[in-house]
Amino acid sequence: MDGGHCRVYAVVNQKGGVGKSVTSTNLGIGLARHGRKVLIADLDSQASQTISLGWPRPDELTCTIATQLGKIIENKPIDPLKGILRHAEGVDLLPSSIELSGLEMRMVNAFERERALRSLLAEIRPGYDAIILDCPPTLGMMTVNALAAADRVIVPVQPEYLSVIGMTQLFDTVALIKKHINPGLQIKGVLITLANMRTNLARNTLAIIKEAYGGSVRIFGQPIPYATKIKEASVAGKSVFAYEPNGSAAFAYEKLVQSNQNTLRRDRGNGAVLADRLTAVPYDEKCPGNAGGQDRYFGTVQSFEERKGRRVF
């Protein structure tokens, strides 16, 4: 079981508050609804993904992704399944905690620091059809690790000016990782999120994104609407498919799922055996919701005129 059938997706944008965690949740659970074996990995020390999936006290977990990565950079043996949690909707979660922020500082001087996550996933991916990496709102060490480990990149972008001006820096980072670390890395597409397409601002911004990037990057055709039900689903520790299955958000995320699930191999062979060893851990029904909420923005401004016609790779 070499994990060759498993596709690893990095959900990335250095802008906070654009729907990375929500997209990771609903893409992962959506794929699971189609019979895929899916792991969601929370790479943000704010642990928003962990909290919104129903574990409201991530700092009390005895093993998180920080624990595992810490052993990797110290060259200690690991149990690849330790710490993985089972969500009621059929996905597994590799949780995060505040401990991850301290680990990133330790990784600065670590050997092969950009490949630590790849080493961990090499032990895990044989048991899955897809792994979703929910990245932090920076282009720091954990995001670099995610890009080094991923096969495909999905970029959630809110149709507002401040959410798109840093896209060039992100694409340049992807290109550097592709050139020097991960030659197989590809951008799957840009996903428009939190969109109220009735407003001129959203429509105009989408037109600018398509004009500036559409020639080199796929823009997913179905925007994710701005919907209160999406936030309510996170508070309930559920996906939009479980919380409001007939709503506009569920419809939009199902379109995203369909565009990705067709690329996954239907025959997992023996791949599911490893993941099936997991012990189910129920999520907390009293989840108080996403306690992250801290938006951090790191990026440089490049005009769209400069961007036009320039290919990402």
C-alpha positions in Angstrom: 0.0 0.0 0.0 2.0 2.9 -1.3 -0.8 5.5 -1.1 -0.5 6.2 -4.8 -4.3 6.3 -5.2 -4.7 9.0 -2.6 -5.1 12.6 -3.7 -4.0 15.3 -1.3 -5.7 18.7 -1.5 -4.3 21.9 0.1 -7.0 24.5 0.8 -4.9 27.7 0.8 -5.3 31.5 1.0 -3.1 33.7 3.2 -6.1 35.9 3.8 -8.2 34.9 6.8 -12.0 34.7 6.8 -12.4 33.5 3.2 -13.9 30.1 4.0 -11.0 27.8 4.1 -12.2 25.7 7.0 -15.8 25.6 5.8 -14.6 24.5 2.4 -12.3 21.8 3.8 -15.2 20.5 5.9 -17.7 20.4 3.2 -15.4 19.1 0.5 -14.2 16.3 2.8 -17.6 15.3 4.0 -19.0 15.7 0.5 -16.5 13.2 -0.8 -17.2 10.9 2.0 -20.9 11.0 1.0 -19.8 9.6 -2.3 -18.1 6.7 -0.7 -14.6 8.1 -0.4 -12.3 7.5 2.6 -11.3 11.0 3.6 -9.1 12.6 6.2 -9.2 16.3 7.0 -6.0 17.7 8.6 -6.2 21.0 10.6 -2.9 22.9 10.0 -3.9 26.1 11.9 -2.9 26.7 15.5 -6.2 28.5 16.0 -7.8 25.0 15.5 -10.9 26.4 13.8 -11.4 23.3 11.8 -11.1 21.1 14.9 -13.6 23.2 16.8 -16.1 23.5 14.0 -16.1 19.7 13.5 -17.2 19.3 17.1 -14.2 19.3 19.4 -14.5 22.6 21.2 -11.5 22.1 23.6 -8.6 21.2 21.2 -5.9 22.1 23.8 -7.2 19.2 25.9 -6.5 16.6 23.2 -3.6 14.3 24.1 -2.4 14.0 20.5 -2.7 16.4 17.7 -0.9 17.1 14.4 1.6 19.1 16.4 2.4 16.1 18.5 3.0 14.0 15.4 5.1 16.6 13.5 7.2 17.2 16.6 8.2 13.5 16.6 8.9 13.7 12.9 11.4 16.6 13.2 13.0 14.9 16.2 13.3 11.7 14.1 11.3 9.7 16.6 9.0 6.8 15.7 5.3 7.5 15.3 2.0 5.7 15.3 0.5 7.2 12.2 -3.1 6.7 13.3 -2.6 8.2 16.8 -4.7 11.2 17.4 -7.0 10.8 14.4 -10.6 11.4 15.3 -13.7 10.0 13.6 -16.6 12.4 12.8 -20.2 11.3 12.7 -20.5 12.2 9.0 -17.9 9.7 7.9 -14.7 11.7 7.7 -11.6 11.5 9.9 -9.9 14.5 11.5 -6.3 15.0 12.4 -6.8 17.8 14.9 -4.8 20.9 15.8 -4.2 22.9 18.9 -2.3 26.0 20.1 0.8 23.7 20.4 1.2 24.0 16.7 2.3 27.7 16.9 5.2 26.7 19.1 6.1 23.8 16.8 6.4 26.1 13.8 9.1 28.1 15.7 11.0 24.8 16.4 10.8 23.8 12.8 12.8 26.8 11.6 16.0 25.1 12.5 14.9 21.5 11.7 16.4 19.4 8.9 14.1 19.0 5.9 11.6 21.2 7.7 9.6 21.8 4.5 9.0 18.0 4.1 7.9 17.2 7.7 4.2 17.0 6.8 4.9 15.0 3.7 6.8 12.5 5.8 3.8 12.2 8.2 1.3 11.9 5.4 3.4 9.2 3.7 2.5 7.0 6.7 -1.2 7.9 6.6 -2.2 8.3 3.0 -2.4 4.5 2.1 -5.6 4.4 4.1 -7.4 7.2 2.3 -8.8 8.2 -1.1 -8.4 11.9 -0.2 -6.7 14.1 2.4 -7.8 17.7 2.8 -5.2 20.1 4.3 -6.9 23.1 5.9 -4.1 25.7 5.9 -3.6 28.7 8.2 -4.0 32.3 7.0 -0.3 32.8 6.3 2.3 31.7 3.9 4.4 30.5 6.7 6.0 27.1 7.6 2.8 25.1 7.8 1.5 26.4 4.5 4.8 25.6 2.8 4.6 22.1 4.3 1.1 21.7 3.0 2.2 22.7 -0.5 5.1 20.4 -0.3 2.8 17.5 0.6 -0.1 18.3 -1.7 -1.1 17.1 -5.2 -3.6 19.9 -5.8 -4.3 23.4 -4.5 -7.8 24.9 -4.0 -7.8 28.6 -3.4 -11.0 30.0 -1.7 -11.4 33.7 -2.5 -14.1 36.1 -1.3 -15.2 38.4 -4.1 -13.8 41.5 -2.4 -10.8 43.5 -3.3 -8.8 42.8 -0.1 -9.3 39.1 -0.6 -7.8 38.9 -4.1 -4.9 41.3 -4.1 -2.6 38.8 -2.4 -3.4 36.0 -4.9 -0.3 36.8 -7.0 2.0 36.2 -4.0 0.2 32.9 -3.3 0.6 31.7 -6.9 4.2 32.7 -6.9 4.7 30.7 -3.7 3.0 27.7 -5.4 5.3 28.1 -8.4 8.4 28.1 -6.2 7.3 25.0 -4.3 6.5 23.3 -7.6 10.0 24.1 -9.0 12.1 23.3 -6.0 10.2 20.8 -3.8 7.1 19.3 -5.3 7.1 19.0 -9.1 3.7 17.4 -9.2 1.9 20.3 -7.5 -1.0 21.8 -9.5 -3.6 24.4 -8.8 -7.0 22.7 -9.0 -8.8 26.0 -9.1 -10.0 29.2 -7.5 -13.3 28.9 -5.5 -15.4 32.0 -5.0 -16.8 31.9 -1.5 -19.0 34.0 0.8 -20.5 35.5 -2.4 -23.5 37.7 -2.7 -23.7 37.8 -6.4 -26.6 40.2 -6.3 -24.2 43.0 -5.5 -22.2 45.0 -8.0 -19.1 44.5 -5.9 -19.2 40.7 -6.1 -19.9 40.7 -9.8 -17.3 43.2 -10.7 -14.6 41.5 -8.5 -15.4 38.1 -10.1 -15.0 39.7 -13.5 -11.6 41.1 -12.5 -10.5 37.7 -11.1 -11.5 36.0 -14.4 -9.8 38.6 -16.5 -6.6 38.5 -14.5 -6.3 34.8 -13.7 -8.8 33.0 -15.9 -6.3 32.3 -18.6 -4.0 30.3 -16.4 -6.1 29.1 -13.5 -9.4 27.4 -13.4 -12.2 29.4 -11.7 -14.8 27.0 -10.4 -18.1 27.8 -12.0 -20.4 27.6 -8.9 -19.7 30.3 -6.3 -20.4 29.4 -2.7 -23.1 31.8 -1.5 -22.9 33.9 1.6 -25.4 32.1 3.8 -26.1 32.2 7.5 -26.8 28.5 7.4 -23.1 27.8 6.7 -22.1 29.5 10.0 -24.9 27.8 11.9 -23.7 24.4 10.5 -20.2 25.1 11.9 -21.6 26.0 15.3 -23.5 22.7 15.2 -20.4 20.7 14.3 -21.9 19.6 11.0 -21.6 20.0 7.3 -24.1 21.9 5.3 -25.2 18.6 3.8 -26.4 17.5 7.2 -27.6 20.9 8.5 -29.5 22.1 5.4 -29.3 19.5 2.7 -31.6 21.3 0.3 -30.1 24.7 0.7 -28.1 26.8 -1.8 -24.8 26.2 0.1 -25.2 22.4 0.0 -25.9 22.7 -3.7 -22.8 24.8 -4.4 -20.5 22.6 -2.4 -21.9 19.5 -4.1 -20.8 21.0 -7.4 -17.3 21.4 -5.9 -17.4 17.8 -4.7 -18.4 16.4 -8.1 -15.6 18.3 -9.8 -13.1 16.6 -7.6 -14.5 13.2 -6.8 -14.4 12.2 -10.5 -10.6 12.4 -10.4 -10.3 10.0 -7.5 -9.9 6.3 -8.1 -13.1 4.3 -7.2 -11.1 1.2 -6.4 -9.3 1.7 -3.1 -8.0 -1.8 -3.1 -6.6 -2.5 0.4 -6.2 1.2 1.1 -9.1 1.4 3.5 -7.7 -1.2 5.9 -5.3 1.2 7.6 -7.9 3.8 8.3 -10.4 1.2 9.4 -8.2 0.5 12.4 -9.2 3.8 13.9 -11.2 3.9 17.1 -14.3 6.1 16.6 -14.3 9.1 18.9 -17.7 10.9 19.0 -17.7 14.7 18.5 -19.1 17.0 21.1 -22.8 17.7 20.5 -22.4 20.9 22.5 -19.8 22.4 20.3 -19.9 26.2 20.9 -18.7 26.9 17.3 -15.6 28.3 15.7 -13.5 30.1 18.2 -10.8 31.2 15.8 -12.0 34.4 14.2 -8.7 36.1 14.1 -8.1 37.4 10.6 -4.4 37.8 9.6 -3.3 39.1 6.3 0.1 38.8 4.7 0.6 39.7 1.1 1.9 42.1 -1.4 -0.2 44.1 -3.9 0.3 43.7 -7.6 -2.0 45.4 -10.0 -4.3 43.3 -12.1 -2.9 45.1 -15.1 0.5 43.6 -14.3 -1.1 40.2 -13.8 -2.9 40.0 -17.1 -1.6 37.4 -19.5 0.9 36.0 -17.1 0.8 32.3 -16.6 1.1 30.8 -13.2 3.3 28.0 -14.3 
